[in-house]
Amino acid sequence: MDWLEALQHLRSAGLPGVLATVTEVRGHAPREAGAKMVVGTESTWGSIGGGNLEATVVDQARDMMAKGTSVPHNAEFALNEHATTEHGRQCCGGKVRVLLEPFLSLPVVAIFGVGHVGYELGRILSRLPMTLYLVDSRGEQLDPARLRDVASGVADVRAVHTPVPDSFLGDLPRGTHVFIMSHDHSEDFLLCHAALRRGDLGSIGLIGSRAKWLRFRQKLAAEGFADPEIDRIQCPIGLPDVRGKAPAVIAVSAAAALLGSLPSAQPSQ
């Protein structure tokens, strides 16, 4: 795949990447200005010239990803026998400037149950840059006409109709933030069970009263989950100081609580 397809692939998979572009060439160099390469945590796509130049850029790009750097960085490389290198010498004789642009992974959020609250929560979150899954065992809840307002935002909205939502939960990307708010308490419990089995999700929110959560805690403990595992689920959802039972109020509160756990800086796309 080319560099643009590589960026789209990384974004779709919820993975970070760095776009490296040769912006200036003085003298002789292996590639011309405009050459591009995408660096992922494990793979690269394209080339800016190979050798020490490319290997050093890969090192710098992966260091940026490891640190969560969101600000672009300009680097200059001398291609001569006197330059200090780590990956072998390139004696082309010129100088190259490379712009490294980080593309941090977008948050991934999955809403299980697109009823009144799920719909309102989807509307709010769809206005933010993220991958947003709307999952429901009822096909009518995911009718495109019903979700038109949700799908009109900047988020990558993916409607998923499945009779076994807990099975789909097992396929979500690592670090996904999950809201459990289906129409059926039995379905909610299976989703909670599947979420705790994963062990690698982001936040987990369960809609419901304290009485519902007490019953769920007892059942999850009987299934063998320890208290620290069960405590990963937040129930009730949202901010405790925001009161009200209207769907929009609950959705605003839940969205605000979620935003508190997301990275504060998102790169411009």
PyRosetta script that sets phi, psi and omega in degrees:
from pyrosetta import init, pose_from_sequence

init()
pose = pose_from_sequence("MDWLEALQHLRSAGLPGVLATVTEVRGHAPREAGAKMVVGTESTWGSIGGGNLEATVVDQARDMMAKGTSVPHNAEFALNEHATTEHGRQCCGGKVRVLLEPFLSLPVVAIFGVGHVGYELGRILSRLPMTLYLVDSRGEQLDPARLRDVASGVADVRAVHTPVPDSFLGDLPRGTHVFIMSHDHSEDFLLCHAALRRGDLGSIGLIGSRAKWLRFRQKLAAEGFADPEIDRIQCPIGLPDVRGKAPAVIAVSAAAALLGSLPSAQPSQ")
pose.set_psi(1, 153.6)
pose.set_omega(1, 178.8)
pose.set_phi(2, -83.8)
pose.set_psi(2, -179.4)
pose.set_omega(2, -173.0)
pose.set_phi(3, -64.5)
pose.set_psi(3, -36.1)
pose.set_omega(3, 180.0)
pose.set_phi(4, -68.6)
pose.set_psi(4, -42.9)
pose.set_omega(4, 176.7)
pose.set_phi(5, -63.2)
pose.set_psi(5, -36.3)
pose.set_omega(5, 179.2)
pose.set_phi(6, -64.2)
pose.set_psi(6, -42.9)
pose.set_omega(6, 177.6)
pose.set_phi(7, -62.3)
pose.set_psi(7, -42.9)
pose.set_omega(7, 178.9)
pose.set_phi(8, -64.2)
pose.set_psi(8, -38.4)
pose.set_omega(8, 177.8)
pose.set_phi(9, -62.4)
pose.set_psi(9, -46.8)
pose.set_omega(9, -179.2)
pose.set_phi(10, -63.6)
pose.set_psi(10, -42.5)
pose.set_omega(10, -179.8)
pose.set_phi(11, -63.7)
pose.set_psi(11, -43.3)
pose.set_omega(11, 179.9)
pose.set_phi(12, -62.7)
pose.set_psi(12, -35.0)
pose.set_omega(12, -179.4)
pose.set_phi(13, -85.5)
pose.set_psi(13, -1.6)
pose.set_omega(13, -179.5)
pose.set_phi(14, 71.2)
pose.set_psi(14, 32.3)
pose.set_omega(14, -176.6)
pose.set_phi(15, -114.0)
pose.set_psi(15, 149.2)
pose.set_omega(15, 178.5)
pose.set_phi(16, -79.2)
pose.set_psi(16, 163.5)
pose.set_omega(16, 176.7)
pose.set_phi(17, -161.1)
pose.set_psi(17, 167.0)
pose.set_omega(17, 177.0)
pose.set_phi(18, -132.1)
pose.set_psi(18, 129.4)
pose.set_omega(18, 175.4)
pose.set_phi(19, -94.2)
pose.set_psi(19, 118.6)
pose.set_omega(19, 179.0)
pose.set_phi(20, -104.8)
pose.set_psi(20, 125.5)
pose.set_omega(20, -177.9)
pose.set_phi(21, -127.1)
pose.set_psi(21, 128.8)
pose.set_omega(21, 172.8)
pose.set_phi(22, -72.4)
pose.set_psi(22, 115.1)
pose.set_omega(22, -175.6)
pose.set_phi(23, -101.3)
pose.set_psi(23, -21.6)
pose.set_omega(23, -178.2)
pose.set_phi(24, -153.8)
pose.set_psi(24, 138.0)
pose.set_omega(24, 176.3)
pose.set_phi(25, -129.2)
pose.set_psi(25, 127.2)
pose.set_omega(25, 174.5)
pose.set_phi(26, -120.0)
pose.set_psi(26, 121.8)
pose.set_omega(26, -176.5)
pose.set_phi(27, 81.7)
pose.set_psi(27, -153.1)
pose.set_omega(27, -177.1)
pose.set_phi(28, -87.9)
pose.set_psi(28, 138.7)
pose.set_omega(28, 179.0)
pose.set_phi(29, -152.0)
pose.set_psi(29, 156.9)
pose.set_omega(29, -177.4)
pose.set_phi(30, -68.9)
pose.set_psi(30, -24.7)
pose.set_omega(30, 179.1)
pose.set_phi(31, -135.5)
pose.set_psi(31, 158.6)
pose.set_omega(31, -177.9)
pose.set_phi(32, -87.8)
pose.set_psi(32, 164.8)
pose.set_omega(32, 174.0)
pose.set_phi(33, -58.4)
pose.set_psi(33, 137.1)
pose.set_omega(33, -178.0)
pose.set_phi(34, 103.1)
pose.set_psi(34, -14.2)
pose.set_omega(34, 176.7)
pose.set_phi(35, -62.8)
pose.set_psi(35, 140.2)
pose.set_omega(35, -174.5)
pose.set_phi(36, -129.9)
pose.set_psi(36, 153.0)
pose.set_omega(36, 174.5)
pose.set_phi(37, -147.3)
pose.set_psi(37, 138.7)
pose.set_omega(37, 174.3)
pose.set_phi(38, -104.4)
pose.set_psi(38, 132.0)
pose.set_omega(38, -179.7)
pose.set_phi(39, -112.7)
pose.set_psi(39, 122.5)
pose.set_omega(39, 172.1)
pose.set_phi(40, -104.1)
pose.set_psi(40, -179.3)
pose.set_omega(40, -178.8)
pose.set_phi(41, -68.9)
pose.set_psi(41, -23.7)
pose.set_omega(41, -178.0)
pose.set_phi(42, -127.6)
pose.set_psi(42, -20.0)
pose.set_omega(42, -175.9)
pose.set_phi(43, -132.9)
pose.set_psi(43, 164.9)
pose.set_omega(43, 172.9)
pose.set_phi(44, -131.7)
pose.set_psi(44, 156.2)
pose.set_omega(44, 178.5)
pose.set_phi(45, -135.4)
pose.set_psi(45, 134.4)
pose.set_omega(45, -177.7)
pose.set_phi(46, 83.4)
pose.set_psi(46, -175.3)
pose.set_omega(46, -177.9)
pose.set_phi(47, -153.1)
pose.set_psi(47, 143.8)
pose.set_omega(47, 173.8)
pose.set_phi(48, -114.3)
pose.set_psi(48, 11.2)
pose.set_omega(48, 174.4)
pose.set_phi(49, 138.0)
pose.set_psi(49, -5.4)
pose.set_omega(49, 177.9)
pose.set_phi(50, 70.0)
pose.set_psi(50, -170.6)
pose.set_omega(50, 175.0)
pose.set_phi(51, 59.4)
pose.set_psi(51, -153.7)
pose.set_omega(51, -177.5)
pose.set_phi(52, -61.0)
pose.set_psi(52, -39.2)
pose.set_omega(52, 179.9)
pose.set_phi(53, -54.7)
pose.set_psi(53, -55.1)
pose.set_omega(53, -175.3)
pose.set_phi(54, -68.5)
pose.set_psi(54, -41.7)
pose.set_omega(54, -179.1)
pose.set_phi(55, -64.4)
pose.set_psi(55, -37.5)
pose.set_omega(55, 179.0)
pose.set_phi(56, -68.9)
pose.set_psi(56, -39.8)
pose.set_omega(56, 176.8)
pose.set_phi(57, -62.3)
pose.set_psi(57, -41.1)
pose.set_omega(57, 177.2)
pose.set_phi(58, -60.7)
pose.set_psi(58, -44.1)
pose.set_omega(58, 178.0)
pose.set_phi(59, -59.3)
pose.set_psi(59, -47.1)
pose.set_omega(59, -178.4)
pose.set_phi(60, -65.2)
pose.set_psi(60, -39.8)
pose.set_omega(60, -179.8)
pose.set_phi(61, -64.0)
pose.set_psi(61, -43.2)
pose.set_omega(61, -179.1)
pose.set_phi(62, -70.9)
pose.set_psi(62, -29.1)
pose.set_omega(62, 173.5)
pose.set_phi(63, -67.2)
pose.set_psi(63, -39.1)
pose.set_omega(63, 176.7)
pose.set_phi(64, -61.8)
pose.set_psi(64, -42.5)
pose.set_omega(64, 179.5)
pose.set_phi(65, -65.9)
pose.set_psi(65, -41.0)
pose.set_omega(65, -179.4)
pose.set_phi(66, -63.4)
pose.set_psi(66, -33.3)
pose.set_omega(66, -179.3)
pose.set_phi(67, -88.7)
pose.set_psi(67, -6.1)
pose.set_omega(67, -178.3)
pose.set_phi(68, 71.2)
pose.set_psi(68, 27.6)
pose.set_omega(68, -179.3)
pose.set_phi(69, -65.8)
pose.set_psi(69, 132.4)
pose.set_omega(69, -179.4)
pose.set_phi(70, -114.0)
pose.set_psi(70, -2.3)
pose.set_omega(70, -177.0)
pose.set_phi(71, -99.2)
pose.set_psi(71, 131.1)
pose.set_omega(71, 177.8)
pose.set_phi(72, -59.5)
pose.set_psi(72, 154.3)
pose.set_omega(72, -176.7)
pose.set_phi(73, -134.3)
pose.set_psi(73, 133.0)
pose.set_omega(73, 175.0)
pose.set_phi(74, -98.0)
pose.set_psi(74, 133.3)
pose.set_omega(74, 178.5)
pose.set_phi(75, -129.0)
pose.set_psi(75, 144.5)
pose.set_omega(75, 179.0)
pose.set_phi(76, -120.5)
pose.set_psi(76, 139.0)
pose.set_omega(76, -176.8)
pose.set_phi(77, -129.8)
pose.set_psi(77, 130.3)
pose.set_omega(77, 173.5)
pose.set_phi(78, -92.8)
pose.set_psi(78, 129.1)
pose.set_omega(78, -177.2)
pose.set_phi(79, -106.6)
pose.set_psi(79, 73.5)
pose.set_omega(79, 177.9)
pose.set_phi(80, -146.9)
pose.set_psi(80, 171.4)
pose.set_omega(80, -173.9)
pose.set_phi(81, -69.3)
pose.set_psi(81, -12.8)
pose.set_omega(81, -178.6)
pose.set_phi(82, -93.2)
pose.set_psi(82, -11.4)
pose.set_omega(82, -176.6)
pose.set_phi(83, -71.9)
pose.set_psi(83, 140.5)
pose.set_omega(83, 175.4)
pose.set_phi(84, -74.8)
pose.set_psi(84, 127.4)
pose.set_omega(84, -177.7)
pose.set_phi(85, -134.0)
pose.set_psi(85, 161.9)
pose.set_omega(85, 176.5)
pose.set_phi(86, -114.6)
pose.set_psi(86, -18.6)
pose.set_omega(86, -172.3)
pose.set_phi(87, -125.3)
pose.set_psi(87, 37.2)
pose.set_omega(87, 179.6)
pose.set_phi(88, 94.9)
pose.set_psi(88, 161.9)
pose.set_omega(88, -175.2)
pose.set_phi(89, -97.6)
pose.set_psi(89, 144.8)
pose.set_omega(89, 171.5)
pose.set_phi(90, -122.1)
pose.set_psi(90, 117.8)
pose.set_omega(90, -173.3)
pose.set_phi(91, -107.4)
pose.set_psi(91, 40.2)
pose.set_omega(91, 179.7)
pose.set_phi(92, -66.1)
pose.set_psi(92, -31.0)
pose.set_omega(92, 177.5)
pose.set_phi(93, 99.4)
pose.set_psi(93, -6.9)
pose.set_omega(93, -177.2)
pose.set_phi(94, -102.8)
pose.set_psi(94, -170.5)
pose.set_omega(94, 175.1)
pose.set_phi(95, -129.1)
pose.set_psi(95, 145.0)
pose.set_omega(95, -176.7)
pose.set_phi(96, -131.1)
pose.set_psi(96, 135.9)
pose.set_omega(96, 171.4)
pose.set_phi(97, -108.7)
pose.set_psi(97, 136.0)
pose.set_omega(97, -177.6)
pose.set_phi(98, -127.2)
pose.set_psi(98, 130.5)
pose.set_omega(98, 175.1)
pose.set_phi(99, -96.7)
pose.set_psi(99, 125.2)
pose.set_omega(99, 178.2)
pose.set_phi(100, -107.5)
pose.set_psi(100, 114.1)
pose.set_omega(100, -178.7)
pose.set_phi(101, -110.4)
pose.set_psi(101, 113.3)
pose.set_omega(101, -179.5)
pose.set_phi(102, -79.3)
pose.set_psi(102, 141.5)
pose.set_omega(102, 173.0)
pose.set_phi(103, -123.3)
pose.set_psi(103, 93.2)
pose.set_omega(103, -178.4)
pose.set_phi(104, -66.1)
pose.set_psi(104, 152.2)
pose.set_omega(104, -180.0)
pose.set_phi(105, -65.0)
pose.set_psi(105, 136.5)
pose.set_omega(105, 177.4)
pose.set_phi(106, -74.2)
pose.set_psi(106, 147.2)
pose.set_omega(106, 174.9)
pose.set_phi(107, -60.9)
pose.set_psi(107, 148.4)
pose.set_omega(107, 174.5)
pose.set_phi(108, -116.8)
pose.set_psi(108, 126.0)
pose.set_omega(108, -179.0)
pose.set_phi(109, -126.6)
pose.set_psi(109, 137.1)
pose.set_omega(109, 177.4)
pose.set_phi(110, -124.3)
pose.set_psi(110, 124.1)
pose.set_omega(110, 176.2)
pose.set_phi(111, -105.1)
pose.set_psi(111, 116.3)
pose.set_omega(111, 178.8)
pose.set_phi(112, -99.2)
pose.set_psi(112, 106.5)
pose.set_omega(112, -176.6)
pose.set_phi(113, 108.4)
pose.set_psi(113, 104.5)
pose.set_omega(113, -176.1)
pose.set_phi(114, -108.6)
pose.set_psi(114, 53.8)
pose.set_omega(114, 173.3)
pose.set_phi(115, -81.7)
pose.set_psi(115, -150.3)
pose.set_omega(115, -176.1)
pose.set_phi(116, -60.1)
pose.set_psi(116, -49.5)
pose.set_omega(116, -177.8)
pose.set_phi(117, -72.9)
pose.set_psi(117, -44.2)
pose.set_omega(117, 179.6)
pose.set_phi(118, -58.8)
pose.set_psi(118, -39.2)
pose.set_omega(118, 178.4)
pose.set_phi(119, -64.0)
pose.set_psi(119, -47.9)
pose.set_omega(119, -179.7)
pose.set_phi(120, -63.8)
pose.set_psi(120, -39.1)
pose.set_omega(120, 178.1)
pose.set_phi(121, -65.4)
pose.set_psi(121, -40.4)
pose.set_omega(121, 177.0)
pose.set_phi(122, -61.6)
pose.set_psi(122, -40.8)
pose.set_omega(122, 178.6)
pose.set_phi(123, -59.4)
pose.set_psi(123, -43.0)
pose.set_omega(123, -178.3)
pose.set_phi(124, -68.0)
pose.set_psi(124, -50.6)
pose.set_omega(124, -174.4)
pose.set_phi(125, -69.4)
pose.set_psi(125, -25.3)
pose.set_omega(125, -179.1)
pose.set_phi(126, -68.1)
pose.set_psi(126, -12.4)
pose.set_omega(126, 178.1)
pose.set_phi(127, -85.5)
pose.set_psi(127, 1.1)
pose.set_omega(127, -177.6)
pose.set_phi(128, -116.3)
pose.set_psi(128, 151.2)
pose.set_omega(128, 178.4)
pose.set_phi(129, -70.8)
pose.set_psi(129, 109.2)
pose.set_omega(129, -179.8)
pose.set_phi(130, -167.8)
pose.set_psi(130, 168.5)
pose.set_omega(130, 167.5)
pose.set_phi(131, -96.8)
pose.set_psi(131, 122.5)
pose.set_omega(131, -172.9)
pose.set_phi(132, -120.6)
pose.set_psi(132, 113.9)
pose.set_omega(132, 175.9)
pose.set_phi(133, -94.5)
pose.set_psi(133, 130.9)
pose.set_omega(133, 172.7)
pose.set_phi(134, -112.9)
pose.set_psi(134, 110.4)
pose.set_omega(134, -171.0)
pose.set_phi(135, -117.5)
pose.set_psi(135, 131.5)
pose.set_omega(135, 179.1)
pose.set_phi(136, -152.4)
pose.set_psi(136, 145.6)
pose.set_omega(136, 176.1)
pose.set_phi(137, -83.5)
pose.set_psi(137, -6.0)
pose.set_omega(137, 179.3)
pose.set_phi(138, -107.4)
pose.set_psi(138, 113.9)
pose.set_omega(138, -175.5)
pose.set_phi(139, -61.1)
pose.set_psi(139, -34.8)
pose.set_omega(139, -176.1)
pose.set_phi(140, -65.2)
pose.set_psi(140, -24.9)
pose.set_omega(140, 179.3)
pose.set_phi(141, -69.7)
pose.set_psi(141, -18.0)
pose.set_omega(141, -176.6)
pose.set_phi(142, -108.5)
pose.set_psi(142, 16.9)
pose.set_omega(142, 178.3)
pose.set_phi(143, -58.0)
pose.set_psi(143, 130.6)
pose.set_omega(143, -177.5)
pose.set_phi(144, -53.9)
pose.set_psi(144, -36.1)
pose.set_omega(144, 179.3)
pose.set_phi(145, -65.1)
pose.set_psi(145, -38.8)
pose.set_omega(145, 178.7)
pose.set_phi(146, -67.5)
pose.set_psi(146, -34.5)
pose.set_omega(146, -175.0)
pose.set_phi(147, -95.7)
pose.set_psi(147, 11.2)
pose.set_omega(147, -175.8)
pose.set_phi(148, -57.3)
pose.set_psi(148, -42.0)
pose.set_omega(148, -178.7)
pose.set_phi(149, -69.9)
pose.set_psi(149, -31.3)
pose.set_omega(149, 178.9)
pose.set_phi(150, -73.2)
pose.set_psi(150, -39.3)
pose.set_omega(150, -175.3)
pose.set_phi(151, -77.6)
pose.set_psi(151, -4.8)
pose.set_omega(151, -175.1)
pose.set_phi(152, -88.0)
pose.set_psi(152, -2.0)
pose.set_omega(152, -178.4)
pose.set_phi(153, -85.1)
pose.set_psi(153, -169.2)
pose.set_omega(153, -177.7)
pose.set_phi(154, -84.9)
pose.set_psi(154, -14.7)
pose.set_omega(154, -178.6)
pose.set_phi(155, -69.0)
pose.set_psi(155, 153.6)
pose.set_omega(155, 172.0)
pose.set_phi(156, -85.3)
pose.set_psi(156, 95.9)
pose.set_omega(156, -173.4)
pose.set_phi(157, -91.2)
pose.set_psi(157, 127.9)
pose.set_omega(157, -178.3)
pose.set_phi(158, -126.8)
pose.set_psi(158, 109.8)
pose.set_omega(158, 178.6)
pose.set_phi(159, -84.7)
pose.set_psi(159, 130.3)
pose.set_omega(159, -176.3)
pose.set_phi(160, -128.1)
pose.set_psi(160, 113.9)
pose.set_omega(160, 174.5)
pose.set_phi(161, -98.8)
pose.set_psi(161, 121.0)
pose.set_omega(161, -179.7)
pose.set_phi(162, -149.1)
pose.set_psi(162, 138.1)
pose.set_omega(162, 177.2)
pose.set_phi(163, -74.5)
pose.set_psi(163, -12.4)
pose.set_omega(163, 179.6)
pose.set_phi(164, -127.8)
pose.set_psi(164, 76.6)
pose.set_omega(164, -178.0)
pose.set_phi(165, -58.8)
pose.set_psi(165, -32.7)
pose.set_omega(165, -179.1)
pose.set_phi(166, -66.4)
pose.set_psi(166, -29.1)
pose.set_omega(166, 176.1)
pose.set_phi(167, -70.2)
pose.set_psi(167, -41.6)
pose.set_omega(167, 178.2)
pose.set_phi(168, -63.9)
pose.set_psi(168, -35.6)
pose.set_omega(168, 179.5)
pose.set_phi(169, -56.6)
pose.set_psi(169, -34.3)
pose.set_omega(169, -179.2)
pose.set_phi(170, -67.1)
pose.set_psi(170, -15.4)
pose.set_omega(170, -178.2)
pose.set_phi(171, -99.9)
pose.set_psi(171, -0.8)
pose.set_omega(171, -178.1)
pose.set_phi(172, -68.8)
pose.set_psi(172, 153.9)
pose.set_omega(172, 178.4)
pose.set_phi(173, -62.3)
pose.set_psi(173, 151.3)
pose.set_omega(173, 174.7)
pose.set_phi(174, -55.5)
pose.set_psi(174, 137.6)
pose.set_omega(174, 177.5)
pose.set_phi(175, 86.4)
pose.set_psi(175, 0.9)
pose.set_omega(175, 179.2)
pose.set_phi(176, -61.1)
pose.set_psi(176, 137.7)
pose.set_omega(176, 174.5)
pose.set_phi(177, -90.8)
pose.set_psi(177, 130.1)
pose.set_omega(177, -170.2)
pose.set_phi(178, -119.2)
pose.set_psi(178, 132.8)
pose.set_omega(178, 170.0)
pose.set_phi(179, -113.3)
pose.set_psi(179, 127.0)
pose.set_omega(179, -179.6)
pose.set_phi(180, -109.5)
pose.set_psi(180, 111.4)
pose.set_omega(180, -175.0)
pose.set_phi(181, -154.0)
pose.set_psi(181, 51.5)
pose.set_omega(181, -178.3)
pose.set_phi(182, -77.9)
pose.set_psi(182, 178.9)
pose.set_omega(182, -179.3)
pose.set_phi(183, -82.9)
pose.set_psi(183, -5.5)
pose.set_omega(183, -170.3)
pose.set_phi(184, -131.6)
pose.set_psi(184, 123.3)
pose.set_omega(184, -179.6)
pose.set_phi(185, -62.7)
pose.set_psi(185, -32.1)
pose.set_omega(185, 177.5)
pose.set_phi(186, -65.2)
pose.set_psi(186, -41.1)
pose.set_omega(186, 177.3)
pose.set_phi(187, -65.3)
pose.set_psi(187, -40.9)
pose.set_omega(187, 177.2)
pose.set_phi(188, -58.0)
pose.set_psi(188, -43.3)
pose.set_omega(188, -178.3)
pose.set_phi(189, -64.9)
pose.set_psi(189, -43.1)
pose.set_omega(189, 178.5)
pose.set_phi(190, -61.1)
pose.set_psi(190, -36.3)
pose.set_omega(190, 178.1)
pose.set_phi(191, -68.3)
pose.set_psi(191, -40.5)
pose.set_omega(191, 176.5)
pose.set_phi(192, -61.5)
pose.set_psi(192, -43.8)
pose.set_omega(192, 179.7)
pose.set_phi(193, -60.8)
pose.set_psi(193, -46.2)
pose.set_omega(193, -179.4)
pose.set_phi(194, -65.9)
pose.set_psi(194, -36.9)
pose.set_omega(194, 179.9)
pose.set_phi(195, -65.3)
pose.set_psi(195, -42.5)
pose.set_omega(195, 179.8)
pose.set_phi(196, -70.9)
pose.set_psi(196, -31.4)
pose.set_omega(196, 176.2)
pose.set_phi(197, -63.1)
pose.set_psi(197, -34.6)
pose.set_omega(197, -179.1)
pose.set_phi(198, -61.0)
pose.set_psi(198, -54.6)
pose.set_omega(198, 179.7)
pose.set_phi(199, 76.0)
pose.set_psi(199, -3.2)
pose.set_omega(199, -177.0)
pose.set_phi(200, -127.4)
pose.set_psi(200, 19.1)
pose.set_omega(200, 177.8)
pose.set_phi(201, -82.6)
pose.set_psi(201, 169.3)
pose.set_omega(201, 173.6)
pose.set_phi(202, -80.4)
pose.set_psi(202, -130.2)
pose.set_omega(202, 178.1)
pose.set_phi(203, -74.4)
pose.set_psi(203, 152.8)
pose.set_omega(203, 178.3)
pose.set_phi(204, -130.2)
pose.set_psi(204, 118.1)
pose.set_omega(204, 179.9)
pose.set_phi(205, -116.9)
pose.set_psi(205, 136.8)
pose.set_omega(205, 178.9)
pose.set_phi(206, -120.9)
pose.set_psi(206, 123.0)
pose.set_omega(206, 177.6)
pose.set_phi(207, -75.6)
pose.set_psi(207, 143.9)
pose.set_omega(207, 177.8)
pose.set_phi(208, 147.1)
pose.set_psi(208, 173.7)
pose.set_omega(208, -179.5)
pose.set_phi(209, -83.9)
pose.set_psi(209, 169.9)
pose.set_omega(209, 176.1)
pose.set_phi(210, -64.6)
pose.set_psi(210, -31.9)
pose.set_omega(210, 178.2)
pose.set_phi(211, -66.4)
pose.set_psi(211, -41.9)
pose.set_omega(211, 176.8)
pose.set_phi(212, -61.2)
pose.set_psi(212, -43.5)
pose.set_omega(212, -177.4)
pose.set_phi(213, -66.9)
pose.set_psi(213, -35.7)
pose.set_omega(213, 177.3)
pose.set_phi(214, -61.5)
pose.set_psi(214, -42.9)
pose.set_omega(214, 178.3)
pose.set_phi(215, -65.1)
pose.set_psi(215, -42.2)
pose.set_omega(215, 179.6)
pose.set_phi(216, -64.6)
pose.set_psi(216, -41.4)
pose.set_omega(216, 178.8)
pose.set_phi(217, -58.7)
pose.set_psi(217, -44.1)
pose.set_omega(217, -179.1)
pose.set_phi(218, -63.6)
pose.set_psi(218, -42.6)
pose.set_omega(218, -179.4)
pose.set_phi(219, -68.6)
pose.set_psi(219, -38.8)
pose.set_omega(219, 178.8)
pose.set_phi(220, -67.4)
pose.set_psi(220, -38.1)
pose.set_omega(220, 176.7)
pose.set_phi(221, -64.5)
pose.set_psi(221, -39.2)
pose.set_omega(221, 178.2)
pose.set_phi(222, -66.0)
pose.set_psi(222, -24.0)
pose.set_omega(222, 176.7)
pose.set_phi(223, -82.1)
pose.set_psi(223, -1.8)
pose.set_omega(223, 175.4)
pose.set_phi(224, 103.0)
pose.set_psi(224, 2.9)
pose.set_omega(224, 178.5)
pose.set_phi(225, -79.6)
pose.set_psi(225, 137.4)
pose.set_omega(225, 178.8)
pose.set_phi(226, -81.5)
pose.set_psi(226, 159.9)
pose.set_omega(226, -178.2)
pose.set_phi(227, -54.9)
pose.set_psi(227, -44.1)
pose.set_omega(227, 179.0)
pose.set_phi(228, -60.3)
pose.set_psi(228, -33.2)
pose.set_omega(228, 176.8)
pose.set_phi(229, -69.0)
pose.set_psi(229, -47.2)
pose.set_omega(229, -178.6)
pose.set_phi(230, -62.4)
pose.set_psi(230, -34.2)
pose.set_omega(230, -178.7)
pose.set_phi(231, -65.8)
pose.set_psi(231, -10.6)
pose.set_omega(231, 177.3)
pose.set_phi(232, -69.8)
pose.set_psi(232, -20.5)
pose.set_omega(232, 179.1)
pose.set_phi(233, -88.3)
pose.set_psi(233, 128.6)
pose.set_omega(233, 176.1)
pose.set_phi(234, -97.5)
pose.set_psi(234, 122.5)
pose.set_omega(234, 176.6)
pose.set_phi(235, -150.2)
pose.set_psi(235, 125.4)
pose.set_omega(235, -1.4)
pose.set_phi(236, -66.4)
pose.set_psi(236, 162.6)
pose.set_omega(236, 179.4)
pose.set_phi(237, -85.3)
pose.set_psi(237, 164.5)
pose.set_omega(237, 173.4)
pose.set_phi(238, 92.5)
pose.set_psi(238, -172.5)
pose.set_omega(238, -179.8)
pose.set_phi(239, -87.8)
pose.set_psi(239, 131.6)
pose.set_omega(239, -175.3)
pose.set_phi(240, -62.2)
pose.set_psi(240, -25.8)
pose.set_omega(240, -177.5)
pose.set_phi(241, -84.4)
pose.set_psi(241, -8.1)
pose.set_omega(241, 177.9)
pose.set_phi(242, -94.9)
pose.set_psi(242, 112.5)
pose.set_omega(242, -174.9)
pose.set_phi(243, -108.1)
pose.set_psi(243, 154.2)
pose.set_omega(243, 179.7)
pose.set_phi(244, 133.2)
pose.set_psi(244, 147.4)
pose.set_omega(244, -177.2)
pose.set_phi(245, -110.4)
pose.set_psi(245, 1.4)
pose.set_omega(245, 177.4)
pose.set_phi(246, -66.2)
pose.set_psi(246, 140.2)
pose.set_omega(246, -178.2)
pose.set_phi(247, -51.1)
pose.set_psi(247, -42.4)
pose.set_omega(247, -177.9)
pose.set_phi(248, -66.3)
pose.set_psi(248, -36.8)
pose.set_omega(248, 179.4)
pose.set_phi(249, -65.7)
pose.set_psi(249, -46.2)
pose.set_omega(249, 179.3)
pose.set_phi(250, -62.1)
pose.set_psi(250, -41.3)
pose.set_omega(250, -178.3)
pose.set_phi(251, -65.0)
pose.set_psi(251, -44.2)
pose.set_omega(251, 178.5)
pose.set_phi(252, -61.1)
pose.set_psi(252, -43.9)
pose.set_omega(252, 180.0)
pose.set_phi(253, -63.2)
pose.set_psi(253, -44.1)
pose.set_omega(253, -179.9)
pose.set_phi(254, -65.6)
pose.set_psi(254, -40.6)
pose.set_omega(254, 179.4)
pose.set_phi(255, -64.6)
pose.set_psi(255, -41.0)
pose.set_omega(255, -179.9)
pose.set_phi(256, -64.0)
pose.set_psi(256, -40.8)
pose.set_omega(256, 178.4)
pose.set_phi(257, -64.7)
pose.set_psi(257, -39.7)
pose.set_omega(257, 178.7)
pose.set_phi(258, -63.6)
pose.set_psi(258, -44.9)
pose.set_omega(258, -177.6)
pose.set_phi(259, -60.5)
pose.set_psi(259, -28.1)
pose.set_omega(259, 177.4)
pose.set_phi(260, -66.7)
pose.set_psi(260, -18.0)
pose.set_omega(260, -178.1)
pose.set_phi(261, -105.2)
pose.set_psi(261, -0.2)
pose.set_omega(261, -179.5)
pose.set_phi(262, -95.6)
pose.set_psi(262, 155.9)
pose.set_omega(262, 175.6)
pose.set_phi(263, -55.8)
pose.set_psi(263, 139.2)
pose.set_omega(263, -175.6)
pose.set_phi(264, -73.6)
pose.set_psi(264, -26.4)
pose.set_omega(264, -176.4)
pose.set_phi(265, -112.7)
pose.set_psi(265, 124.1)
pose.set_omega(265, 174.3)
pose.set_phi(266, -112.2)
pose.set_psi(266, 136.9)
pose.set_omega(266, 178.9)
pose.set_phi(267, -70.7)
pose.set_psi(267, 149.4)
pose.set_omega(267, 174.9)
pose.set_phi(268, -70.6)
pose.set_psi(268, 137.3)
pose.set_omega(268, -176.2)
pose.set_phi(269, -110.8)
pose.dump_pdb("model.pdb")
